[in-house]
Amino acid sequence: MSFLALSSNSQAESDTVTWAKKFFAAVDSRQPDAIVTFMQPDIRLQMGNAPALVGIPAVHAAFSQAAQRFVAIQHSIQGIWQGTWEKGDVVSVEAIVTYTFPDSRIVKLPCTSTLRLQDEKIADYRIFIDPTPAFAD
């Protein structure tokens, strides 16, 4: 599998960048109904070492919990790369994620998300982050 940084002007790369930005804008909206429109019905989501979630209902519930915990989530995208897997495209996104709490506390964390697509929807979503600072009470 070869990855290429999306810095040239090819149409496929531009489409991938646009798609990734739209997906993370949906995540940043904290609207689970909008987020899951990007996903296959049997989506698999894994954040760090946490157990994987499978299926839209489980993923929807996780994003709903995050929407309740934070008053804002913002992905500042640092880079986007494209590759392939046996079922389609892979998009890898590096970002700094800013979490804002109800008490106005802000936590910024580096994150890489790997999005494995099937039929232009996310089939496998892996979030590489140490979420401890954002989820510690």
N, CA, C and O of each residue as an XYZ file, in Angstrom:
548
protein
N       0.850     -1.162      0.000
C       0.000      0.000      0.000
C       0.897      1.227      0.000
O       1.823      1.335      0.805
N       0.620      2.128     -0.891
C       1.401      3.357     -0.902
C       0.500      4.531     -0.550
O      -0.643      4.614     -0.999
N       1.021      5.409      0.239
C       0.284      6.608      0.609
C       0.925      7.789     -0.090
O       2.135      7.823     -0.313
N       0.096      8.750     -0.429
C       0.673      9.941     -1.000
C       0.078     11.150     -0.320
O      -1.128     11.211     -0.082
N       0.908     12.090     -0.016
C       0.428     13.319      0.616
C      -0.411     14.083     -0.384
O      -0.059     14.179     -1.560
N      -1.502     14.616      0.077
C      -2.431     15.300     -0.822
C      -2.067     16.773     -0.948
O      -2.698     17.638     -0.340
N      -1.057     17.036     -1.734
C      -0.639     18.414     -1.901
C      -0.647     18.848     -3.363
O      -0.463     20.030     -3.656
N      -0.857     17.916     -4.279
C      -0.902     18.304     -5.682
C      -2.330     18.676     -6.057
O      -3.219     18.689     -5.205
N      -2.544     18.975     -7.313
C      -3.841     19.466     -7.738
C      -4.675     18.420     -8.460
O      -5.638     18.795     -9.129
N      -4.364     17.131     -8.366
C      -5.163     16.148     -9.093
C      -6.586     16.123     -8.550
O      -6.812     16.371     -7.365
N      -7.547     15.822     -9.426
C      -8.964     15.844     -9.057
C      -9.270     14.805     -7.979
O     -10.016     15.103     -7.047
N      -8.713     13.589     -8.081
C      -8.986     12.549     -7.083
C      -8.496     12.992     -5.707
O      -9.176     12.779     -4.703
N      -7.327     13.602     -5.665
C      -6.797     14.073     -4.399
C      -7.645     15.212     -3.860
O      -7.914     15.264     -2.660
N      -8.063     16.110     -4.710
C      -8.907     17.216     -4.289
C     -10.235     16.698     -3.741
O     -10.725     17.204     -2.731
N     -10.822     15.693     -4.397
C     -12.071     15.099     -3.921
C     -11.889     14.463     -2.552
O     -12.767     14.568     -1.696
N     -10.750     13.802     -2.338
C     -10.479     13.167     -1.052
C     -10.342     14.204      0.053
O     -10.887     14.031      1.143
N      -9.623     15.269     -0.224
C      -9.451     16.341      0.761
C     -10.808     16.945      1.096
O     -11.122     17.147      2.269
N     -11.607     17.232      0.087
C     -12.935     17.806      0.299
C     -13.800     16.879      1.130
O     -14.460     17.321      2.070
N     -13.804     15.587      0.791
C     -14.596     14.598      1.527
C     -14.159     14.548      2.994
O     -14.998     14.566      3.894
N     -12.845     14.484      3.230
C     -12.334     14.398      4.604
C     -12.707     15.652      5.406
O     -13.086     15.552      6.573
N     -12.602     16.802      4.794
C     -12.967     18.037      5.494
C     -14.458     18.062      5.818
O     -14.845     18.530      6.889
N     -15.298     17.569      4.914
C     -16.740     17.503      5.181
C     -17.034     16.534      6.324
O     -17.873     16.810      7.181
N     -16.335     15.393      6.329
C     -16.556     14.422      7.405
C     -16.187     15.027      8.755
O     -16.961     14.933      9.708
N     -15.013     15.645      8.844
C     -14.605     16.205     10.135
C     -15.418     17.434     10.512
O     -15.548     17.739     11.697
N     -15.967     18.143      9.540
C     -16.917     19.222      9.862
C     -18.171     18.620     10.498
O     -18.736     19.204     11.423
N     -18.606     17.464     10.013
C     -19.760     16.782     10.627
C     -19.418     16.350     12.051
O     -20.234     16.512     12.959
N     -18.217     15.800     12.252
C     -17.802     15.397     13.600
C     -17.784     16.633     14.507
O     -18.273     16.585     15.635
N     -17.224     17.728     14.012
C     -17.130     18.951     14.813
C     -18.500     19.569     15.093
O     -18.649     20.344     16.038
N     -19.493     19.233     14.284
C     -20.852     19.748     14.503
C     -21.505     19.111     15.731
O     -22.484     19.631     16.266
N     -20.951     17.977     16.167
C     -21.478     17.230     17.317
C     -22.921     16.771     17.065
O     -23.712     16.658     18.002
N     -23.256     16.511     15.799
C     -24.586     16.044     15.414
C     -24.469     14.595     14.939
O     -24.149     14.354     13.775
N     -24.725     13.627     15.822
C     -24.540     12.216     15.456
C     -25.291     11.797     14.190
O     -24.789     10.978     13.420
N     -26.482     12.347     13.971
C     -27.228     11.978     12.763
C     -26.460     12.368     11.499
O     -26.501     11.637     10.508
N     -25.769     13.496     11.516
C     -24.973     13.931     10.365
C     -23.715     13.080     10.223
O     -23.316     12.730      9.112
N     -23.100     12.752     11.343
C     -21.853     11.978     11.326
C     -22.072     10.603     10.718
O     -21.287     10.172      9.873
N     -23.124      9.907     11.132
C     -23.311      8.522     10.679
C     -23.714      8.417      9.210
O     -23.696      7.320      8.652
N     -24.077      9.532      8.570
C     -24.385      9.467      7.132
C     -23.143      9.134      6.310
O     -23.258      8.731      5.152
N     -21.967      9.296      6.890
C     -20.714      8.988      6.209
C     -20.311      7.518      6.377
O     -19.262      7.114      5.876
N     -21.123      6.713      7.070
C     -20.702      5.383      7.504
C     -21.541      4.255      6.924
O     -22.729      4.404      6.641
N     -20.863      3.106      6.760
C     -21.545      1.865      6.395
C     -22.385      1.394      7.584
O     -22.041      1.697      8.726
N     -23.472      0.666      7.349
C     -24.305      0.178      8.462
C     -23.538     -0.663      9.484
O     -23.854     -0.640     10.674
N     -22.529     -1.407      9.019
C     -21.756     -2.268      9.929
C     -20.408     -1.644     10.294
O     -19.431     -2.356     10.526
N     -20.361     -0.315     10.344
C     -19.152      0.428     10.699
C     -18.477     -0.172     11.926
O     -19.142     -0.606     12.866
N     -17.154     -0.190     11.902
C     -16.358     -0.585     13.063
C     -15.542      0.633     13.454
O     -14.795      1.177     12.642
N     -15.691      1.067     14.721
C     -14.979      2.235     15.238
C     -14.149      1.811     16.434
O     -14.656      1.191     17.369
N     -12.868      2.152     16.397
C     -12.002      1.878     17.540
C     -11.199      3.118     17.866
O     -10.522      3.683     17.007
N     -11.284      3.544     19.143
C     -10.505      4.676     19.624
C      -9.441      4.149     20.576
O      -9.750      3.606     21.637
N      -8.189      4.316     20.183
C      -7.091      3.867     21.037
C      -7.229      2.407     21.415
O      -7.474      1.550     20.566
N      -7.068      2.133     22.707
C      -7.158      0.759     23.210
C      -8.557      0.377     23.669
O      -8.750     -0.718     24.199
N      -9.523      1.240     23.480
C     -10.896      0.935     23.898
C     -11.464     -0.179     23.024
O     -11.035     -0.362     21.885
N     -12.420     -0.914     23.557
C     -13.059     -1.947     22.729
C     -13.718     -1.317     21.502
O     -14.232     -0.200     21.560
N     -13.692     -2.047     20.400
C     -14.295     -1.559     19.165
C     -15.813     -1.503     19.300
O     -16.429     -2.336     19.964
N     -16.391     -0.507     18.659
C     -17.845     -0.397     18.544
C     -18.212     -0.841     17.140
O     -17.510     -0.524     16.179
N     -19.313     -1.578     17.018
C     -19.721     -2.067     15.708
C     -21.173     -1.712     15.463
O     -22.039     -1.958     16.303
N     -21.430     -1.127     14.296
C     -22.780     -0.783     13.887
C     -23.124      0.669     14.166
O     -22.616      1.273     15.110
N     -23.984      1.213     13.339
C     -24.368      2.618     13.468
C     -24.989      2.934     14.825
O     -24.661      3.978     15.388
N     -25.872      2.094     15.392
C     -26.433      2.465     16.702
C     -25.364      2.679     17.780
O     -25.451      3.630     18.557
N     -24.361      1.805     17.829
C     -23.301      1.936     18.836
C     -22.448      3.177     18.586
O     -22.091      3.888     19.526
N     -22.122      3.437     17.329
C     -21.309      4.604     16.986
C     -22.105      5.887     17.229
O     -21.560      6.866     17.737
N     -23.372      5.886     16.875
C     -24.248      7.040     17.116
C     -24.286      7.352     18.611
O     -24.187      8.513     19.008
N     -24.429      6.326     19.433
C     -24.471      6.516     20.893
C     -23.160      7.127     21.403
O     -23.183      8.004     22.267
N     -22.026      6.672     20.877
C     -20.725      7.199     21.312
C     -20.594      8.676     20.951
O     -20.129      9.474     21.766
N     -20.999      9.045     19.740
C     -20.920     10.453     19.346
C     -21.930     11.297     20.122
O     -21.675     12.472     20.385
N     -23.063     10.718     20.489
C     -24.043     11.433     21.326
C     -23.463     11.726     22.704
O     -23.650     12.818     23.241
N     -22.758     10.748     23.278
C     -22.131     10.949     24.583
C     -21.069     12.044     24.508
O     -20.961     12.872     25.413
N     -20.288     12.048     23.434
C     -19.266     13.092     23.274
C     -19.918     14.468     23.138
O     -19.412     15.453     23.676
N     -21.040     14.536     22.420
C     -21.742     15.810     22.246
C     -22.254     16.345     23.579
O     -22.340     17.557     23.775
N     -22.591     15.444     24.489
C     -23.054     15.862     25.813
C     -21.890     16.274     26.712
O     -22.043     17.150     27.563
N     -20.737     15.649     26.529
C     -19.580     15.917     27.392
C     -18.903     17.252     27.068
O     -18.431     17.948     27.967
N     -18.857     17.603     25.781
C     -18.117     18.791     25.331
C     -19.071     19.810     24.733
O     -20.075     19.452     24.117
N     -18.746     21.092     24.923
C     -19.548     22.133     24.276
C     -19.021     22.437     22.873
O     -19.712     23.054     22.063
N     -17.801     22.000     22.596
C     -17.245     22.157     21.249
C     -16.138     21.127     21.040
O     -15.405     20.768     21.962
N     -16.045     20.670     19.801
C     -14.948     19.816     19.337
C     -14.503     20.415     18.016
O     -15.327     20.697     17.145
N     -13.193     20.610     17.866
C     -12.688     21.207     16.630
C     -11.437     20.470     16.170
O     -10.447     20.403     16.898
N     -11.485     19.916     14.959
C     -10.322     19.269     14.355
C      -9.582     20.285     13.496
O     -10.136     20.805     12.528
N      -8.344     20.565     13.846
C      -7.477     21.400     13.017
C      -6.613     20.433     12.202
O      -5.625     19.890     12.697
N      -7.003     20.235     10.954
C      -6.355     19.219     10.114
C      -4.952     19.673      9.741
O      -4.744     20.784      9.254
N      -3.990     18.778      9.985
C      -2.587     19.042      9.699
C      -2.127     18.386      8.402
O      -1.184     18.850      7.762
N      -2.808     17.293      8.016
C      -2.430     16.578      6.795
C      -3.447     15.515      6.462
O      -4.114     14.974      7.344
N      -3.563     15.218      5.169
C      -4.482     14.189      4.683
C      -3.730     13.359      3.652
O      -3.093     13.899      2.747
N      -3.811     12.028      3.801
C      -3.164     11.106      2.882
C      -4.176     10.086      2.404
O      -5.171      9.810      3.074
N      -3.904      9.527      1.227
C      -4.805      8.552      0.620
C      -4.041      7.292      0.265
O      -2.887      7.348     -0.162
N      -4.700      6.147      0.448
C      -4.146      4.858      0.060
C      -5.292      3.924     -0.282
O      -6.404      4.372     -0.563
N      -5.024      2.641     -0.257
C      -6.073      1.666     -0.547
C      -5.974      0.487      0.404
O      -4.925      0.238      0.999
N      -7.077     -0.234      0.540
C      -7.133     -1.521      1.228
C      -7.957     -2.442      0.347
O      -8.420     -2.017     -0.711
N      -8.153     -3.674      0.745
C      -8.806     -4.640     -0.143
C     -10.244     -4.281     -0.508
O     -10.767     -4.812     -1.488
N     -10.898     -3.404      0.242
C     -12.291     -3.061     -0.041
C     -12.475     -1.658     -0.610
O     -13.600     -1.253     -0.900
N     -11.379     -0.911     -0.774
C     -11.524      0.436     -1.320
C     -10.435      1.374     -0.875
O      -9.298      0.965     -0.636
N     -10.790      2.629     -0.765
C      -9.834      3.673     -0.408
C      -9.618      3.744      1.098
O     -10.455      3.314      1.891
N      -8.473      4.297      1.461
C      -8.144      4.611      2.854
C      -7.762      6.088      2.892
O      -7.000      6.568      2.053
N      -8.300      6.791      3.869
C      -7.941      8.192      4.079
C      -7.375      8.296      5.489
O      -8.005      7.862      6.453
N      -6.196      8.866      5.600
C      -5.562      9.072      6.898
C      -5.473     10.573      7.151
O      -5.010     11.335      6.302
N      -5.926     10.982      8.333
C      -5.989     12.408      8.650
C      -5.282     12.665      9.975
O      -5.616     12.068     10.998
N      -4.299     13.563      9.940
C      -3.650     14.026     11.168
C      -4.293     15.341     11.566
O      -4.537     16.208     10.726
N      -4.567     15.481     12.861
C      -5.212     16.703     13.329
C      -4.812     16.995     14.763
O      -4.349     16.119     15.493
N      -4.999     18.231     15.142
C      -4.986     18.628     16.542
C      -6.456     18.821     16.891
O      -7.149     19.628     16.271
N      -6.929     18.072     17.889
C      -8.337     18.139     18.270
C      -8.450     18.987     19.528
O      -7.788     18.725     20.533
N      -9.292     19.997     19.457
C      -9.541     20.878     20.593
C     -10.897     20.528     21.184
O     -11.923     20.611     20.510
N     -10.887     20.135     22.455
C     -12.109     19.818     23.191
C     -12.385     20.963     24.160
O     -11.510     21.344     24.938
N     -13.587     21.506     24.116
C     -13.986     22.561     25.046
C     -15.060     22.000     25.968
O     -16.074     21.467     25.518
N     -14.816     22.132     27.268
C     -15.714     21.618     28.296
C     -16.734     22.673     28.702
O     -16.538     23.859     28.438
N     -17.824     22.249     29.342
C     -18.827     23.223     29.813
C     -18.261     24.277     30.760
O     -18.790     25.387     30.825
N     -17.191     23.952     31.499
C     -16.585     24.932     32.408
C     -15.554     25.829     31.702
O     -14.800     26.545     32.362
N     -15.523     25.787     30.358
C     -14.634     26.571     29.493
C     -13.201     26.049     29.446
O     -12.352     26.635     28.775
N     -12.925     24.952     30.150
C     -11.588     24.342     30.068
C     -11.378     23.816     28.655
O     -12.307     23.296     28.037
N     -10.154     23.952     28.141
C      -9.817     23.507     26.787
C      -8.659     22.528     26.854
O      -7.670     22.757     27.550
N      -8.800     21.417     26.108
C      -7.738     20.423     25.995
C      -7.474     20.216     24.510
O      -8.402     19.971     23.739
N      -6.191     20.314     24.104
C      -5.798     20.071     22.712
C      -4.958     18.802     22.656
O      -3.994     18.651     23.406
N      -5.337     17.883     21.751
C      -4.662     16.597     21.642
C      -4.321     16.267     20.193
O      -5.134     16.496     19.298
N      -3.113     15.725     19.952
C      -2.793     15.252     18.604
C      -3.545     13.948     18.330
O      -3.745     13.130     19.228
N      -3.953     13.775     17.088
C      -4.766     12.617     16.730
C      -4.509     12.251     15.271
O      -4.301     13.123     14.428
N      -4.525     10.972     14.993
C      -4.538     10.494     13.614
C      -5.733      9.571     13.465
O      -5.935      8.667     14.276
N      -6.518      9.797     12.434
C      -7.674      8.953     12.141
C      -7.432      8.238     10.823
O      -7.038      8.849      9.829
N      -7.674      6.937     10.831
C      -7.593      6.143      9.617
C      -9.006      5.725      9.256
O      -9.687      5.061     10.037
N      -9.438      6.114      8.078
C     -10.796      5.862      7.605
C     -10.718      4.916      6.413
O     -10.270      5.293      5.331
N     -11.162      3.684      6.629
C     -11.166      2.694      5.543
C     -12.558      2.707      4.919
O     -13.559      2.426      5.578
N     -12.592      3.039      3.638
C     -13.857      3.218      2.948
C     -14.260      1.979      2.149
O     -13.423      1.215      1.669
N     -15.555      1.818      2.030
C     -16.140      0.810      1.158
C     -17.345      1.475      0.506
O     -18.242      1.951      1.202
N     -17.375      1.510     -0.813
C     -18.449      2.186     -1.537
C     -18.622      3.633     -1.060
O     -19.739      4.117     -0.877
N     -17.490      4.300     -0.866
C     -17.434      5.720     -0.506
C     -18.008      6.062      0.871
O     -18.307      7.222      1.153
N     -18.160      5.047      1.722
C     -18.584      5.272      3.109
C     -17.596      4.567      4.033
O     -16.939      3.605      3.635
N     -17.498      5.050      5.259
C     -16.521      4.504      6.200
C     -16.988      3.137      6.694
O     -18.075      2.997      7.254
N     -16.140      2.135      6.472
C     -16.408      0.786      6.963
C     -15.621      0.509      8.243
O     -16.058     -0.263      9.096
N     -14.464      1.144      8.366
C     -13.583      0.921      9.512
C     -12.941      2.265      9.865
O     -12.296      2.893      9.025
N     -13.123      2.695     11.105
C     -12.684      4.016     11.563
C     -11.809      3.798     12.782
O     -12.286      3.331     13.817
N     -10.534      4.133     12.668
C      -9.592      3.947     13.769
C      -9.041      5.304     14.186
O      -8.496      6.054     13.376
N      -9.198      5.593     15.462
C      -8.757      6.870     16.014
C      -7.554      6.600     16.914
O      -7.667      5.919     17.933
N      -6.408      7.140     16.526
C      -5.173      6.966     17.285
C      -4.940      8.235     18.098
O      -4.492      9.259     17.581
N      -5.262      8.134     19.395
C      -5.194      9.280     20.297
C      -5.075      8.746     21.719
O      -5.554      7.654     22.023
N      -4.438      9.517     22.576
C      -4.523      9.234     24.007
C      -5.591     10.169     24.542
O      -5.320     11.344     24.786
N      -6.823      9.653     24.730
C      -7.935     10.512     25.137
C      -7.976     10.844     26.629
O      -8.869     11.562     27.079
N      -7.021     10.328     27.394
C      -7.056     10.496     28.843
C      -7.287     11.944     29.286
O      -8.148     12.179     30.133
N      -6.550     12.922     28.747
C      -6.778     14.298     29.221
C      -8.186     14.827     28.931
O      -8.692     15.665     29.678
N      -8.815     14.355     27.871
C     -10.155     14.850     27.514
C     -11.265     14.114     28.249
O     -12.374     14.633     28.378
N     -10.976     12.909     28.733
C     -12.029     12.126     29.364
C     -11.797     11.896     30.857
O     -12.596     11.222     31.508
N     -10.722     12.444     31.398
C     -10.482     12.338     32.825
C     -11.404     13.314     33.559
O     -11.651     14.427     33.095
N     -11.895     12.880     34.690
C     -12.784     13.770     35.476
C     -12.047     14.442     36.614
O     -12.644     15.214     37.365
